[in-house]
Amino acid sequence: MKVQVDRERCCGAGMCALTAPDVFDQSEEDGQVLLLDPEPRPENASATREAAQLCPSGAISIVEDDA
C-alpha cells in the first residue's frame, strides 16, 4: 500500500490524523494534512484506508500493491 495526499485539496478537517495518527498529522501552520508514512505497515493499513474514506475533501489516495 502506498499513500498520497493532495495538500491543495485538503480542507483541514483532521479526520486522517484522528483515525490513523501513525500515518497522518496536521500542520500547525495551516491545519493541512501531513503524510508521516507514505508506505504504512500492515498493522496500520485498516486505519489508513478508513482515514481515506472519511476524508471530506478526498485529499487522500491509496494505491494498493500488486499481489
N, C-alpha and C positions, 0 to 999 in steps of 0.2 A: 504494500500500500504506500502510495505517495500522496502527500497533501500539498495543495497550492492555495494561496489566498490572494484575493484581489483587494488590496488596501483602498483603492479608489472607490470600490463598490461598497466597502464596509460602512455600516451606519453606526457602529459603536454600541450595539445592544449588549454585548458582553456574554451572550449565551455560550459562546465557544469556550471562553475562559472558565466559566462556571461548570460546564459539562465535562471538559477534558483539559484540566489545568496543567497536565504534564506536556500537552501538545500546543496549547494556545495561551496567550496572555493578552493584555490590553496595554497600549501605550499610555503612559502617564501624561504625555503631552496632548494627544488628540483623541484618546479613547479607542483608536482603531486597533484592529487585530494585529497581534504579533505572533508569528509562527515560530514556536520554540523547537519543534521536531518535525521536519518535513518527511521523515520516514519512521513513523511511530512503531514501537514494539508491538508484538501481537497482543499483549495484555491491555494495550491502550486502543486497540482497533475499534472495539464496540463503541466506546465513548467518543472516539473521533468521528465515526460515522453518524452518531446521534447529534453531535455538535454541528456537523454539516447540514443535517436535515432541519435542525432548529434555527439555523441562521436566517433571519428575516430578509436579509438583502441578497442571499445567495452568493456571498463572497468566498465561500469555501468550496473547493473542488477536490474530489478524491479520485485518484487513478489506481485501480486495483492492479496488482502484479499479475502477470500472465502465469498461469499454473502449468 
